[in-house]
């Protein structure tokens, strides 16, 4: 959900969404509403209904017993709304009924625009979208596929993550800016290691696989890199025309393989530098330079692995 709608919901229902200020280890609301803007009215109405039910039940709005949303997201095509527990049986039953009704409403409402829609499957993902939004999405996917296909013969690609690669994996967004909460380290402290490793290979280009593109946008995410790395960047796995929710629920491996497939890259055309090994197929494990969450590219084993795989990459030996 976009920033304006998110702020409106936080402003109208500050107590219901008070967990948005908590760290991500305690509440997923720190990430906002992980669904499309087409469901804004459904979420807003549900928020009103939950708070009204709490008032009718005699719950003090300033108490810890006031309903607290812990996560709002899309899952299996429908709206999911999770709250903390601890309510009376009657209030909990009422809230369950309200949440179920909102979920059923979402299954016939386009997640992107809010128009009447149907639940359908595409690329192994369930979506609720109207015919117009589906056509727009498919046209944009076709355009991106065509654009990416043009780069495949020219360059070798390095898919680049930031957190846990170019600095420790403890970065938080605070007031719209990335903040590294690890004493003794700076953001992008290990960047020069990558710059030096890439120097012998002028035809190698970088595609950003980092979640920073989704969080801050491609232009801002790229701008944080040193100039030497910025000059190599030709794109990102995430694009603003994509469904942010669909993208965020995929593993890093799935995000990268989506780009690989659409750009028609072969196995020997790319490697990835990442600290997330979840879901990597055995066939492509050799394409992954796996780094440590805390040490990233500063660890010797990662530097050796990167050097070896870069040489294999440019000699088509992967």
Secondary structure, DSSP 8 states (H G I E B T S, - for coil): --HHHHHHHHHHTTTTTGGGGS-TTT-GGGG--BS-GGGHHHHHHHHHHHHHHHHHTT--TTSTTS--EEEEEEETTEEEEEE-----HHHHHHHHHHHHHHHHHHTTB-TTT-SB-EEEEETTEEEEE-HHHHHHHHHHHHHHHHHHHHHHTT-EEEEE--BTTTB-S-EEEETTEEEE--TT--TTTTHHHHHHHHTT-TTEEEEE-STHHHHH-HHHHHHTS-HHHHTTEEEES--TTS-HHHHHTS-HHHHHHHHHHHTT--GGGEEEEES--TT--GGGGGGEEE-BTTTBTTSHHHHHHHHHHHHHHHTT--
